[in-house]
Amino acid sequence: MADAHVADAQGAPRGWAAARKVVASRLRFTSLRLRLVVVFGLVALTAAVSASGIAYWLNREAVLTRTQDAVLHDFQQEMQNRASALPAHPTQDELQHTAGQMAGSSQRFSVLLVAQDERGKTVVGNSELGTFTLQNVPKSLQRAVNKQQAVSSSNKDAYHLYWQRIDDHGKPYLVGGTKVIGGGPTGYMLKSLEPEAKDLNSLAWSLGIATALALIGSALLAQAAATTVLRPVHRLGSAARRLGEGKLDTRLRVSGTDELADLSRTFNRAAESLEKKVADMSGREEASRRFVADMSHELRTPLTAITAVTEVLEEELDAETGSVDPMIEPAVRLVVSETRRLNDLVENLMEVTRFDAGTARLVVDDVDIADQITACIDARAWLDAVELDAERGIMARLDPRRLDVILANLIGNALKHGGSPVRVRVREEGEDLLIAVRDHGPGIPEDVLPHVFDRFYKASASRPRSEGSGLGLSIALENAHIHGGRITAANSPEGGAVFTLRLPRDASPLIEDGTREANGTEENAR
């Protein structure tokens, strides 16, 4: 039994450590509330189990020691008062009678007396015949009781009282024994510790219930603490989300002087600084847009006059009379070309400023896509260089002018950079229209693809020098966006670049949404 007890004591920590490793490997929580509750619970469980274990051990030792001392004291007194009064060689009846008298003490234990009669025969007296015999007394205890020790100044008696706790068929007992000093019988006692064991079991149940209640209380306390701690964190998270959504006037209400209050103050200062910087940037951006718009408007008047002059010069160049000096003809043609380029640049800048200011609006109409593409190609004299693959009768409700701008930029870009023939293919896909414009050029380098729609971007290292402004594709993309569509650029496996325009067949809902948004903005301004 002692060995088993030691094994349990050594195995328990190893089992607890293994359990902690398993728990640690599995507890991968994303919820701070759950982690707080678990930590509180583990701390409370450890404290409650430790306190309950210590309390149980102290009470167990106290109960058993108190009962043991009382029983052994009574047994020793009975041995001195009654067993020592027996003759040196008592009979069995005398032993039996004395054992019965000794068992009637206040502690109610069984007594076994062993002696030798006059013939040297071992006689036994038992307070409970057949219940308590020498077989119930451990051999080690018998040897210790009957062993005579040397008498000295520190050891005045040759025999001493010995005791031992045993377990008989699952029931605890206390066994004690001693020998009468100066000659006489040897006495043994047997005391049941079952009442004490029941009391200790009740104590264990009580401590277990107390531990469970402490665990539940700690969980509730952790929940309350988590709520108290996480409420400001939740408010901070909500404020951060609103700030990320563009509501820069978001602020937190600050109360207290703890760390969370300092965090809220820091958030408010950061939000205030961000709002100020965004306002400054918005002001500068608005000023830049106004400058570009004003500049474009101011340039239109002189450009109109210059364009009129260049048209006259161009007519003179084309006239058969040859009134223009051949020496200055190249310069005149350069002026005509650059004037047209400057005029296109001003028109594009004005279009870009309308998109940036959010003033661009759709004017939708029912459009036959094949007719619209044909008109776009015919107006720019591209019929010989463009192949159209589109069925007539594919109708869509779009802005014809903006669709023409998109097609002109995509097809013109393919002709300039890719080379003819340019193939335009139209197909339907659910509620969308797909218009693919493919050229037969070298394609677009992979490092250029992400930037083809950037404003003023020109891949001069991989393409010939363009006479454009670098705004055509970006304007086409903005016109696609205002329709609720998009444009993608890629390289065809068969060679050449492919620009794919995807548009909804009906852009009318976007006009209604834009009207509601504008009305809402106006109402907020009021």
C-alpha positions in Angstrom: 0.0 0.0 0.0 2.8 2.4 0.8 4.4 1.8 -2.6 1.1 2.4 -4.4 0.6 5.6 -2.5 4.1 6.8 -3.5 3.4 5.9 -7.2 0.2 8.0 -7.2 1.9 10.9 -5.6 4.6 10.9 -8.3 2.3 10.2 -11.2 -0.1 13.0 -10.4 2.2 15.8 -11.4 3.3 14.0 -14.6 -0.4 13.6 -15.5 -1.2 17.2 -14.7 1.8 18.4 -16.8 0.7 16.2 -19.7 -2.8 17.5 -19.5 -1.6 21.1 -19.4 0.5 20.4 -22.6 -2.6 19.0 -24.4 -4.7 21.9 -23.2 -2.1 24.4 -24.3 -1.7 22.9 -27.7 -5.5 23.0 -28.3 -6.4 26.3 -26.9 -5.9 28.6 -29.8 -8.5 31.3 -29.1 -9.2 34.3 -31.2 -11.7 35.7 -28.6 -10.1 37.8 -25.9 -13.3 37.3 -23.8 -12.9 33.6 -24.0 -9.2 33.7 -23.1 -9.9 35.9 -20.1 -12.6 33.5 -18.9 -10.3 30.5 -19.4 -7.4 32.1 -17.6 -9.6 33.2 -14.7 -11.1 29.7 -14.6 -7.7 28.0 -14.5 -6.4 30.3 -11.8 -9.5 29.8 -9.7 -9.4 26.0 -10.3 -5.7 25.8 -9.3 -6.3 28.0 -6.2 -9.5 26.1 -5.2 -7.9 22.6 -5.8 -4.8 23.6 -3.9 -6.8 25.1 -1.0 -9.1 22.1 -0.9 -6.3 19.6 -1.0 -4.4 21.4 1.8 -7.6 21.7 3.9 -8.5 18.0 3.3 -5.0 16.8 4.2 -4.9 19.0 7.4 -8.4 17.9 8.5 -7.6 14.2 7.7 -4.5 14.3 9.8 -6.2 16.1 12.6 -9.2 13.7 12.7 -7.1 10.6 12.5 -4.5 11.8 15.0 -7.2 12.8 17.5 -9.0 9.5 17.2 -5.8 7.5 17.3 -4.4 9.3 20.3 -7.6 8.9 22.3 -7.9 5.2 21.4 -4.3 4.4 22.2 -4.4 6.4 25.4 -7.5 4.4 26.6 -5.9 1.1 25.5 -2.7 1.9 27.4 -4.7 2.8 30.5 -6.7 -0.4 30.3 -3.5 -2.4 30.0 -2.0 -0.8 33.0 -5.2 -1.0 35.1 -6.6 -4.4 34.2 -4.1 -6.5 32.2 -1.4 -5.8 34.8 -3.6 -7.1 37.5 -3.7 -10.6 36.0 -1.5 -13.3 37.4 1.8 -14.1 35.7 0.2 -17.3 34.2 -3.5 -16.5 33.7 -6.1 -18.9 32.5 -8.1 -18.5 29.2 -11.2 -17.5 31.2 -9.3 -14.8 33.1 -8.0 -13.4 29.8 -11.4 -13.6 28.3 -13.0 -11.8 31.1 -10.3 -9.1 31.3 -10.5 -8.5 27.5 -14.2 -8.0 27.7 -13.8 -5.5 30.5 -11.1 -3.6 28.5 -13.3 -3.5 25.4 -16.0 -1.7 27.3 -14.1 1.5 27.6 -15.4 4.7 26.1 -13.5 4.2 22.8 -15.2 0.9 22.1 -12.4 -1.1 20.6 -11.8 -4.9 20.3 -9.2 -6.4 22.6 -7.0 -9.5 22.2 -4.9 -10.7 25.2 -2.1 -13.3 24.7 -0.3 -15.0 27.6 1.1 -18.4 28.8 -0.5 -20.6 31.4 1.3 -22.6 34.1 2.1 -25.4 31.6 3.7 -23.0 29.2 0.9 -23.2 26.7 -0.2 -20.1 24.8 -3.7 -18.9 25.8 -5.7 -16.2 24.1 -8.5 -14.0 25.4 -10.7 -12.2 22.9 -13.4 -9.6 23.6 -15.2 -10.7 20.4 -14.7 -14.4 19.7 -13.7 -15.2 16.1 -13.7 -11.5 15.1 -10.3 -10.3 16.2 -7.5 -12.8 16.1 -3.7 -12.8 15.8 -4.2 -13.2 12.1 -5.6 -9.7 12.0 -2.4 -8.3 13.6 0.4 -7.6 11.1 3.5 -9.7 11.7 5.7 -6.6 11.8 3.6 -5.1 14.6 3.8 -8.4 16.6 7.6 -8.5 16.3 7.9 -4.8 17.4 5.6 -5.4 20.4 7.4 -8.5 21.6 10.9 -7.2 21.1 12.6 -6.4 24.4 14.7 -3.3 24.3 17.7 -2.4 26.5 16.8 -0.2 29.4 18.8 3.0 29.7 18.6 6.6 30.9 16.8 7.5 27.7 14.7 4.4 27.5 13.2 3.5 30.8 10.9 0.7 29.6 11.8 -2.6 27.9 8.5 -2.7 25.9 6.6 0.1 24.2 3.2 0.7 22.6 3.1 0.3 18.8 0.3 1.0 16.3 -0.4 0.7 12.6 -3.3 1.6 10.3 -4.5 -1.2 8.1 -7.1 -1.8 5.4 -9.2 -4.9 5.7 -11.6 -5.6 2.8 -11.8 -1.8 2.0 -12.4 -0.8 5.6 -9.8 1.2 7.6 -8.7 0.1 11.0 -6.3 1.1 13.7 -4.3 -1.8 15.3 -2.2 -1.2 18.4 -0.3 -3.5 20.8 1.9 -3.5 23.9 3.2 -5.8 26.6 2.7 -5.5 30.3 5.8 -4.1 32.0 7.3 -6.4 34.6 5.7 -9.5 33.2 2.1 -10.3 32.1 0.0 -10.8 29.0 0.5 -9.1 25.6 -2.5 -7.0 24.5 -3.7 -5.9 21.1 -6.5 -3.6 20.1 -8.5 -3.1 16.9 -10.4 0.1 16.3 -12.6 0.7 13.2 -11.9 4.0 11.6 -15.0 3.8 9.3 -16.9 6.7 11.0 -13.8 8.9 10.5 -13.5 7.8 6.9 -17.2 8.7 6.3 -16.6 12.1 7.9 -13.6 12.6 5.7 -15.6 11.6 2.6 -18.2 14.1 3.5 -15.5 16.7 3.9 -14.1 15.8 0.5 -17.5 16.1 -1.1 -18.0 19.5 0.6 -14.6 20.7 -0.7 -15.4 19.4 -4.2 -18.7 21.3 -4.2 -16.9 24.4 -2.9 -14.3 24.0 -5.7 -17.0 23.8 -8.3 -18.8 26.8 -6.9 -15.5 28.7 -6.8 -15.0 27.8 -10.5 -18.4 28.9 -11.5 -18.0 32.1 -9.5 -14.6 32.8 -11.1 -16.2 32.2 -14.6 -18.9 34.8 -13.7 -16.4 37.1 -12.3 -14.2 36.7 -15.4 -17.2 37.4 -17.6 -18.0 40.6 -15.7 -14.3 41.6 -15.8 -14.1 40.8 -19.5 -17.2 42.8 -20.2 -15.8 45.8 -18.2 -12.4 45.5 -20.0 -13.7 44.7 -23.5 -16.4 47.3 -23.7 -13.9 50.1 -24.2 -12.0 47.9 -26.6 -15.2 47.2 -28.6 -15.9 50.9 -28.7 -12.4 51.5 -29.9 -12.8 48.9 -32.6 -16.1 50.3 -33.8 -14.5 53.8 -33.9 -11.6 52.5 -35.9 -13.9 50.9 -38.4 -15.9 54.1 -38.8 -12.6 56.0 -39.2 -11.6 53.4 -41.9 -14.9 54.0 -43.7 -14.0 57.7 -44.0 -15.9 59.1 -41.1 -13.0 61.2 -39.9 -15.0 63.1 -37.3 -15.3 59.9 -35.2 -14.2 60.5 -31.6 -14.3 58.4 -28.4 -15.8 59.6 -25.1 -13.0 59.4 -22.6 -13.5 58.8 -18.9 -11.0 57.6 -16.3 -7.3 57.6 -16.0 -6.4 54.0 -16.7 -4.5 52.6 -19.7 -7.7 52.2 -21.8 -8.5 55.8 -21.2 -5.0 56.8 -22.4 -5.5 54.6 -25.4 -8.8 56.3 -26.2 -7.1 59.7 -25.9 -4.3 58.6 -28.2 -7.0 57.4 -30.7 -8.7 60.8 -30.6 -5.5 62.7 -31.1 -4.6 60.4 -34.1 -8.1 60.8 -35.6 -7.9 64.6 -35.2 -4.5 64.7 -36.8 -5.7 62.4 -39.6 -8.8 64.5 -40.2 -6.7 67.7 -40.4 -4.2 66.1 -42.8 -7.0 64.7 -45.0 -8.7 68.1 -45.0 -5.4 69.7 -46.0 -4.8 67.2 -48.8 -8.4 67.5 -50.0 -8.0 71.2 -50.1 -4.8 71.0 -52.1 -6.4 68.4 -54.4 -9.5 70.6 -54.9 -7.2 73.6 -55.6 -5.3 71.5 -58.1 -8.5 70.4 -59.8 -9.7 73.9 -60.0 -6.4 75.0 -61.4 -6.4 72.4 -64.1 -10.1 73.1 -65.0 -9.5 76.9 -65.0 -6.3 76.4 -67.1 -8.2 74.2 -69.5 -11.0 76.7 -69.9 -8.5 79.6 -70.4 -6.6 77.6 -73.0 -9.7 76.9 -75.0 -10.1 80.5 -76.2 -6.6 81.0 -77.7 -6.6 77.4 -78.9 -9.8 78.1 -80.9 -8.1 80.9 -82.6 -4.9 79.0 -83.2 -6.9 76.0 -84.5 -8.7 78.3 -87.0 -5.4 79.6 -88.2 -3.9 76.1 -88.5 -6.9 75.0 -90.5 -6.3 77.8 -92.9 -2.7 76.9 -93.2 -3.6 73.3 -93.7 -5.9 74.2 -96.5 -3.1 76.3 -98.1 -0.8 73.3 -97.8 -3.4 71.0 -99.5 -4.2 73.6 -102.2 -2.9 73.0 -105.7 -1.6 76.5 -106.1 1.3 75.8 -103.8 1.3 79.2 -102.2 3.3 78.0 -99.2 7.0 78.1 -99.4 8.4 74.5 -99.6 11.1 75.5 -97.1 8.6 76.2 -94.3 6.1 73.5 -95.3 7.5 71.0 -92.7 7.3 73.6 -90.0 3.7 74.5 -90.9 2.7 70.8 -90.8 4.4 70.4 -87.4 2.5 73.4 -86.1 -0.8 71.9 -87.4 0.0 68.5 -85.8 1.0 69.9 -82.4 -2.0 72.2 -82.3 -4.3 69.3 -82.8 -2.4 67.4 -80.1 -2.6 70.3 -77.7 -6.4 70.7 -78.5 -6.9 67.0 -77.7 -4.8 67.3 -74.5 -7.0 70.3 -73.3 -10.2 68.3 -74.0 -8.9 65.3 -72.2 -7.8 67.4 -69.2 -11.3 68.9 -69.0 -12.8 65.4 -69.1 -10.4 64.2 -66.4 -11.3 67.1 -64.1 -15.0 66.3 -64.5 -14.4 62.8 -63.4 -12.2 63.9 -60.4 -14.8 66.5 -59.4 -17.6 63.9 -59.6 -19.6 66.0 -62.0 -19.6 63.5 -64.9 -23.1 62.2 -65.5 -24.6 59.6 -67.8 -27.1 60.4 -70.5 -28.4 57.0 -71.5 -30.2 55.9 -74.6 -31.1 52.7 -76.4 -28.0 51.8 -78.5 -27.5 49.1 -81.1 -23.9 48.0 -80.2 -23.0 47.0 -83.8 -24.2 50.2 -85.2 -22.4 52.2 -82.5 -19.1 50.5 -83.2 -19.6 50.9 -87.0 -20.3 54.6 -86.6 -17.2 55.1 -84.4 -15.0 53.3 -86.9 -16.5 55.2 -89.9 -16.2 58.6 -88.3 -12.5 58.1 -87.9 -11.9 56.5 -91.3 -10.8 53.2 -89.8 -13.0 50.9 -91.9 -10.1 49.4 -93.8 -8.0 48.7 -90.7 -10.7 47.3 -88.3 -12.6 44.0 -88.5 -15.9 43.9 -86.7 -17.4 40.6 -85.4 -20.8 41.7 -83.9 -24.4 40.6 -84.6 -26.8 43.4 -85.3 -29.7 43.8 -82.9 -27.7 43.6 -79.6 -29.3 46.4 -77.8 -28.1 48.2 -74.6 -29.2 51.2 -72.6 -25.9 53.2 -72.3 -24.5 56.7 -72.9 -23.7 56.8 -76.6 -21.2 59.6 -76.4 -19.2 58.0 -73.6 -19.3 54.6 -75.3 -17.9 56.2 -78.4 -15.1 57.7 -76.4 -14.3 54.3 -74.9 -14.3 52.6 -78.3 -12.3 55.3 -80.0 -9.6 55.2 -77.4 -9.3 51.4 -77.4 -9.4 51.0 -81.2 -7.1 54.0 -81.7 -4.6 52.7 -79.1 -4.6 49.3 -80.9 -4.0 50.8 -84.3 -1.2 53.1 -83.0 0.7 50.5 -80.9 -0.4 47.1 -82.2 -0.9 47.5 -85.9 -3.7 46.4 -88.1 -5.8 44.6 -88.6 -7.6 45.3 -85.3 -10.4 42.9 -84.5 -13.4 44.0 -82.5 -15.6 41.2 -81.2 -18.9 41.6 -79.3 -20.6 38.9 -77.3 -23.3 38.7 -74.6 -22.7 37.2 -71.2 -25.7 37.2 -68.9 -26.7 40.8 -68.2 -23.4 42.1 -69.4 -21.8 43.0 -72.8 -18.2 42.0 -73.6 -16.4 44.0 -76.3 -12.9 42.7 -77.0 -10.4 44.8 -79.0 -7.4 42.8 -80.2 -4.4 44.0 -82.3 -1.7 42.1 -84.1 1.3 43.8 -82.5 4.1 42.5 -80.2 1.8 42.6 -77.2 2.3 44.4 -73.9 5.4 43.7 -71.7 4.4 42.1 -68.3 6.0 45.0 -66.4 3.8 47.5 -68.4 0.5 45.7 -68.0 -0.3 47.0 -64.5 0.3 50.6 -65.6 -1.5 50.8 -69.0 -4.5 52.7 -67.5 -2.3 55.1 -65.4 -2.5 58.8 -66.4 0.3 60.1 -68.6 2.0 56.6 -68.6 3.9 55.8 -71.7 6.0 52.6 -72.2 8.5 54.4 -74.4 11.1 51.6 -74.0 8.8 49.0 -75.5 6.5 50.9 -77.9 7.1 53.6 -80.5 6.7 57.2 -79.4 3.1 58.1 -79.1 1.6 61.3 -80.3 -1.1 61.0 -77.6 -1.3 62.6 -74.2 -1.2 59.4 -72.2 -4.8 60.1 -70.9 -6.8 58.1 -73.5 -6.9 54.7 -71.7 -7.5 56.3 -68.3 -10.4 58.3 -69.7 -11.8 55.1 -71.3 -11.5 53.3 -68.0 -13.3 56.2 -66.1 -16.1 56.1 -68.7 -16.4 52.3 -68.2 -16.6 52.8 -64.4 -19.3 55.4 -64.6 -21.4 52.8 -66.5 -20.7 50.3 -63.8 -18.3 48.3 -66.0 -14.5 47.8 -66.3 -11.7 47.3 -68.8 -9.0 44.7 -68.6 -5.8 44.4 -70.5 -4.0 41.2 -71.4 -1.8 39.5 -74.0 -3.5 37.0 -76.4 -1.9 33.5 -76.6 -2.0 34.0 -80.4 -0.1 37.2 -80.2 -1.1 40.8 -79.8 -2.8 42.7 -77.0 -6.4 42.3 -76.0 -8.5 45.0 -74.2 -11.8 43.6 -72.9 -14.6 46.1 -72.1 -17.4 44.7 -69.8 -20.5 46.8 -69.5 -24.0 46.2 -68.1 -26.7 46.2 -70.7 -28.7 48.7 -68.7 -27.0 51.6 -66.9 -30.2 53.3 -65.9 -30.1 52.3 -62.2 -26.7 54.0 -61.9 -28.4 57.3 -62.9 -31.0 56.9 -60.1 -28.3 56.0 -57.6 -26.2 59.0 -58.6 -29.2 61.3 -58.3 -30.0 60.0 -54.8 -26.4 60.4 -53.8 -26.2 63.9 -55.1 -29.4 64.8 -53.3 -28.0 63.3 -50.1 -24.8 65.3 -50.4 -26.8 68.5 -51.0 -29.0 67.8 -48.0 -25.9 67.3 -45.8 -24.5 70.5 -47.0 -27.6 72.3 -45.9 
